[in-house]
Amino acid sequence: MGGLRLRQTGLSQILILTLGLAVLVVISAASVYFVYKARDDAEAVTHTVEVESQISIVLLEIRRAESATRAYLLSANPQFLREYEEAAARILPAADKLADLTRDNLVQTENSKKLRAAIETRLTEFARGIDRIKNNDVATSVEILRRGGANESVQAILQISGAMRTEEERLSAERNASADQSQRLAALVTTAGSGIVIALAGLSMALVRRASRERDKAEQLQRDINTHLETTVQERTADLREANEEVQRFAYIVSHDLRSPLVNIMGFTSELEELRGDIFRRLATKTAGNDNATQPLEPSNEEPILASEDKQLSDDFTEAIGFIKSSIDKMDRLIGAILHLTREGRRTFNPERIDLNELMQSIVSTVAHQASEANAEIRIEALPDVTSDRLALEQIFSNLIDNALKYLKDNMPGEIVVRGRRKLGFAVIDVIDNGRGIDPKDHQRIFDLFRRAGTQDKPGQGIGLAHVRALVRRLGGTMGVNSELNQGSTFTVTLPIAWTIEQNKGHPA
């Protein structure tokens, strides 16, 4: 009788264990489904951001062409003519890329056609103005300049681009709602399944609750940051809003829409890791023929002894969890870098009179040990004094000098020269090195977030030069690079001699 009862208890325990494993499989499958669903939603939102960014690029190129045209009409300087031609050459390809990105939307496809027609009209107007000045028709050129942005083509471009932005914002709202729904469903499945697993196998609900609390805190923090960002964006002028919008929107997407699924993945990974030991210890006990294999097992850090097939499965399981954790850590570092960049961009600048020679010597003294190890000499030539933000200038030139030291040629003495001059109310500072150099096709790439050029044998997140250019723009200046592979590099920073806080209001953070 006792043996029969024992067998019945054993069968019941096996049934419960089987049910628990089945629930775990269902939870895992559902989790994987919702993770992929959230990823697809995130890709859709990212596509929306890409379209909005491309709209900004098209408008920015039109502004550049218009600015160069005006400058040429006023001065007849061939340099502005070249700038106009370069900008004009990029406008239609940018419009074509925008049309390609919006092929999946009939409304945006029609808007893209209208926008291209308006752009072609505007380019014709630019060309007509250029021809007038080439033919010495100054009066007509001045009249074209006086009309400014009041003509029909300008209004059409603004109206159509505004309509496209509105459509993309609508799509973004829908896709965000879909992502939120996927997250809610994932949370529902997790909560229900976790309750069953807890009842059957004693899994910890504290982890799920902790993950939920952390997610709520992250969402609340992100809502506060977003509120501040929206207030900041409203204070910026239209001249550079398009140039800054891509970074701000990307920071919003990464920190808000990707942080929530990242927390879910962290929670599921920890849960699976907790379950792994219990599952394989039970499997080892069952394989060994122990009648008590279904009895609850005490937690243990010792690895169970498994058969070769089960051992391979256990190793694959552990390896997969390791890959997931590594990917989570990498994504978390990237999100942290973006948040650091956006926080620094909101800092209020404080203009003061600065001796650039003294500031550069201070920077050089901080990297003296690094320069000695690299067998490099840093030479500071005469530099003009400026009125600007000291911390911003330290960050700009510390980054440029550090990069020059970092990318010197191996087995060759390094030479870095910092020199400056005054030009039309601006200070022009060159940072010159004899290092590896940069391929001309990568000159714009190096200023993009998370984009790096050349051999990637040095540490970095790819945000340094992007941050430097943003700071230079906030100080009312410009930045460029002149370089060839194996021929060294020259980074040129142009800053106002007497910068004021009022000028900062015209530049987005």
N, C-alpha and C positions, 0 to 999 in steps of 0.2 A: 504494500500500500504506500509505504514511504517512498519506494523507488518510483512508483507511478506518479506521485505528487511532485517528486523532484524533476522527473522528465517533463511533466506539464509546466512546472515553473520555468524550466530551461527553455521549453518551446515558446512560452509567453515572452521570456526575455529576448529570445532570438527575434520574435515577431516585433517587439518594441524597438530593438536595435535596428532591424531592417526598416521599420517605419521612420525611425530617426534619420537613418542614412538616406532614405528616399526624400524626406523633407529637406535635408541638407543639399541633396542634388538639385531639388526644385529651386531652393533659395539661390544656390550657386548659378544655376542656369538663368533664373530671373535676373539676378544681379548682373551677369554678363550681358544679358539682353539690354537692360536699362543703361548700363555703362556705354554700350555701343550706340544706343539711341541718343543718349546725352552727347556723345561725341559727334554724331551726325547733326544734332541740333546746333552744337557749337560750331561745326564747319559751316552750317548754313548762316549763322550769325556772322562768322568771320567773312563769308562771301559778301554779306551786306556791307560790312565795314570796308572791304576791299573796293566795292563799287563806290561807296561814299568817298573813299580816299582818291580813287581815280577821277571822280568829279572835281575834287579839290585840285588835283594835279592839272587837269585841263584848264580850270579857271586860273590857276597860278601861272601856267605858261602863257595864257592870253594876257595876263597882267604884265608879265615880263616883256612880252612883245610890245604891248602898248607903252610901257615905261621907256623901252629902248627907242620906240618910234618918236615919242615926245622929246626925248633927249636929243635924238638926231635932228628933229625939226628945229630945235632951239639952238643947237651948237654945230650941226653938220660935221660932227666928229666921226670919222670912219669907225672908231671903236664901237660906238653905239649902233652903227649900221650892222656890224658883225654880230653884236649881241642880239639885235632884232632878227637877223637871218637865222641865227642858231635857235632862238626861241620859236620863231615861226615854223622852222623845220620840225620841231617836236610837237606842235599843237595837233595836227591832223593824225599822226600816229597815236597820240594819246587819246584822241576822240575815237579812233578805230578800236583801241584796246577797250575803251569804255563800252562801245557797242558790242564787242565780243563778250564782255562780262555780263551784259544784260540781255543776251539772246534768249534766256529762259523766261523772260517776262515780256509779254506783248506790249504792255503799256510803256515800259522802259525802252523797248525796241523802237517804238514810234517816236518817243521823246529823243532818242539818240539820233534818229534821222533828222528831226527838226533842229537839234542842237548843231549837228554837222553843217547843215545848210546855213545857219546863222553864223557859225564860225567862219565858213568860207566867205560869206559876205563881209565879215569883219576883217579877214585877212586881205580881201580886195581893197578895203578902205585903207588899211595900213600901207599896202603897196602903192596906192594912189598918192598918199601923203609923201611917201619916200620919193616917188617919181617927181613930185612937185619941187621938193628941195633940190633934187639932182638937177632939175631944169631951172634952178634959181628963181622959182615962183614962190617967193617968200610970203607974199600976201595970202595966197591960197593956203600955204602951209600953216600960217598963223591962224587962219579961219578954221582949219581942220583941228588944230590944237585947241582953239577956243570952244568948239562944240563939245570936246571932251567925251564923256560917257553918256550924252543925252540922245544919241541917235538910236534908230530902231534896232539895229543889229545888237548893240550893247544890251538894250532892254530885253530883246528876245533871248539872248544868252542867259541873262540873269533869271528871267522868268522860267525858261525851260530847265535850267540847272536847279532852280528852286523846286520845281515840280518833281524832278528826279529825286532830290533829297527827301521830299515829303513821302514819295512812294517807298524809298528805301527805309525810312523811319517806320512806316507802316509795316513793312515786311519784318523789320527788326523786332517790333513789338510782338508780332505773331510768332516769330521764331523763339523769342525769349519766353513767351507764354507756353509754347510747346516744350521747351527745355524744363521750365518749372513744373509742368505737368508730369514729365518723365521722372523728375526728381521726387515729386510727391508719391507717384506710384511705386518708385523704388523704395522709398521710406516705408510705405504701407506694407509691401511684400516683406521687407526686412523685419519690421516690427512683428507682423503676424507669424512669420516663420521662426523668428527668434523666440517668441513665446512658446511655440511647440517644442523647439529644440531644448529650451530651458527646462520645460516640464519633463522631457524624456531623458536628457543627458546632462542637465545642470549647467548649461552655458551661461555666461555672465551677461546680464542685461546692462550692467554698469557701463560697459564699453560703448554700447549703442547710445545710451543716454548721454555719455560724455561727448561722443562724436556729434550728437544732435545739438548739445549746448555750445560746443565749439563752432559748429556751423552757424548757429543763430548769432553768436557773438561776431563771427567774421562778416555775416551779412549786415548786421547792424553797423559795424565799423565801416563797411564799404558804403552803406547808405549815407553815413556822415561824410565820408570822403567825397562821394558823388555830389552831395549838396554843396560842399565847398567848391568843387570843381566847376559846377554849373554857375555859381556866383562869379568865379574867376573868369570863366569863358565869356560871360556877358560883358565884362569890362574891356575886352580886347577890341581893337579896331579890325575892320574888314581887310586891311592891307596884308596882314600876315596870319589871319585866322585860319585860312586854308592850309598854310604850311604847318601849323601846329595841331590841327584837328586830328590828323592821323595818329600822332603819338598819344593824345588824350583819349581818343576812342579806343585805341589798342589797350591802353592801361586799364580802361573801364572794363573791356571785355575779359582780359586776362584775370583781373583781380576779382571780378564779380561773377561772371558766367562760368569761369573755369575753376574758381576756388571751391565752389559748392560740390561739383562732382569729384574734385580732388580729395575733399574731406571724406566723401562717401567711399572712395577707393581706399583711402587710408584705413577707414573703419573695417571694410570688408577684408582687407589684407591682414589686419591684425586678428580678425575673427578666424580667418582660414588658418593662420599660423597657430592659433591656440588649438584649433580642432585637429591639426595635422598629427600632433603627438598622440592624442587620444585615439584617433582612427587607426594609426599604424600599430600602436601598442595592442589595441583590440585585435587587429588583423594578425599580429604575430602570435598572440595568445590562442586565437582560434586555429591558426595553422599548426600550432604545437599540439592541438588536440585536447586542450584544457576544457573540462565541462563547465567551468565557471567563467568562461570567456566573456559572457555577457554581464558579469557582475561589474558594478562601477569600479573604475580603476583610480588609484590614488595618483595625483600629479607627480611626475618624475622628469628629471632632466636627462636621464639616461636614454640613449637611442635603443629601440627594441631590436631584437635579432630577427631578421626577415629572410624569407626565401629570396633567391636571386631576382625573380621577376618582380616581387614586391619591393625589394631593395631598390631596383631601377626606378620603379614608380615613385618611391619615396624621394629618391634623389632628384627626379624630374620635378616633383612637387616643390621641393625646397628651392631648386634652381629657378622655377617660374616665379615663386614669391620673391626671390632675390632680384629678378629682373624688374618686377613691379615696384619694389621699394626703390631701386636705383632710378627708375623713371620718375617716381613721385618726388624724390629728392631733387632731381634736375629741374623738374617743373617748378618746384617750390623756390629754388634759387633764382630762376628767371623771373618769377612773379615778384620776389623780393627786390631784384634789381630794378624792375620797372617802377615799383612803388617808391624806391629810393629816388629815382630820377624825377618822378612827378612831384614828390615832396620838396626836393631841392629847387624845382622850377617855381614853386610858389613863394620862395623866400623874398622878402622885401629888400631891395638894394638900397645902399646908403652911399651916395657920392661923396668923395673927399679928394683932396689934392694928394697925388701919389707920385713919388720919385721912382720911375720905372727902373732906373739903374739900381737903386737900393733894393727894390722888390726882387729883381732878377738875381742879384747877388745872394739874397736870402734863400731863394729857391735853389740856387746852385750849391750853397752850403749844405742843404738838407740831402742832396743826392751825391755829395762828394765821395762817400764810400762806394756807392754804386758805380760812379764814373771811374774810380780807381780800379775796381775789379774788372771793368770793361775796357781798361786801357784807353780811356777817352779823355779828351781835353774840351772843356766848355769855355768859350770866350764870349764875353759880353762887351759889345761896342756901345758907343754913345746912343742913349735913348731919350726921347722927349718926355717931359712930365705931362701927366694927364689928370683930369678930374673924372673919377669913376669909382666903382665898387671894389674895394681892396680884396675881399674874399673871392669875388668872382674872377678877378685878374689872377690871383694866386692859383685858383683851380685851373684856369685856362692854360697858363704857361707852365705850371707844374706838370700837367698832363702831356703837353707837347714835348717838353724836355725829357720826361720819363719815357715817352714813346720813342724819341730819338735814341736814347740810351738802350732801350730794349731791342730795337731792330737794327743795331749796327752790324756790320759784316764780321764774320768770325775771322780770327787770326789777322786782323788789320786794325791799326790804331784808329780810334774814332775821333772825329773832329766835329764839334757842334758850335755854331756861331749864332748869336742873337744880335740883330742889328735893327735900327729903326730910323725913321725920318718923318718929317712933317709934310703934309700935302693937303692944301685946300681945307684947313681946319680939322684935319684928321691926322692921327698918328698911325703910321704903317710900320708894323713890326714883323720881321722875317725870322723864322726859326729854321736854320739850315743845317743839314747833316750830310755825311758821306756814307750813309748806311745802305741797306738793301734796295731802297727805292720802291716805288709802287707802279704797277702797270697802269698806263693811262686809262684803260677801260674800267679800272677799279676806283678811279678818283672820286666818283660820286658814291660808290658802294660803301666806302669806308666811313662815310658820315651817316649811314643808315643804322638804326637800332639793330643790334645782334648780327650785324653783317661785318665780316672780317675778310681781308684780302691776303693773298700770298700764303706762304707756308705757316701752318698753325702749330708752331712749336713753342709759343709763349703763352703764359696764363692770361686770361681775360674773358669778359662776358660780351664784348662788342658794344659797349655803351659809352666808352670814353670820349671818342671824337664826336659822337652825336650829342653828348652833353655839352662838350666844348662849343660846338656850333650854336646850340641853343642859348648858352650864356652870352656868346658874342652878339647874337641877334638881340637879346634883351638889352645889351649895352648900346644898341643903336649902330652896331658895326657889321662887317662882313668877314667871311673867312674863305680861303681857297688854298689849293695845293698845286704845286708844279713838281712833277717827278717822273722819272723813267726807271725801269728795272736796272738795278746794279749801278745807278748813277746818283744815288742820294735823293733827298727830298727837301723841298722848301715849302713850309706852311706860312702863309701870309695872313696876318690878322690886322684889319683896319678898324680903328676905334675913333670916336669923336674926341678931340682934345679936351673939350669942356662939356661933359655929359651931365645932364640934370635929371632929377627924378621925374619931371614932367615928360621927358622923352621916353622914359620907361613905360608910361601909360600907353604908348602906341605900339608896344611890342608884347605879344603874349608870353606868359611864363613858360 
